[in-house]
């Protein structure tokens, strides 16, 4: 029978993952809204009158990429910690 990793040790990493997921969702929602607005204005042929939207779209894309990378980092950190805890539990080692 295998033991589960110690939840106390994983809780901060799970919290980080959850926060990163929330920020990523917000970033992509904002990106989608701005993209829809740019698309509507482009369809009307008025994009030249709204350079601020193009700047906002670029910033939203950048923010979404950063949020996505942070989410991947958080997922990786959690996976590594879970693997390390599982190995320690199997070998009977204590946390260093």
Secondary structure, 3 states (H helix, E strand, C coil): CCCCCCHHHHHHHHHHHHHHHHHHHHHHHHHHHHHHHHHHHHHCCCHHHCHHHHHHHHHHHHHHHHHHHHHHHHHHHHHHHHHHHHHHHHHCCCCC
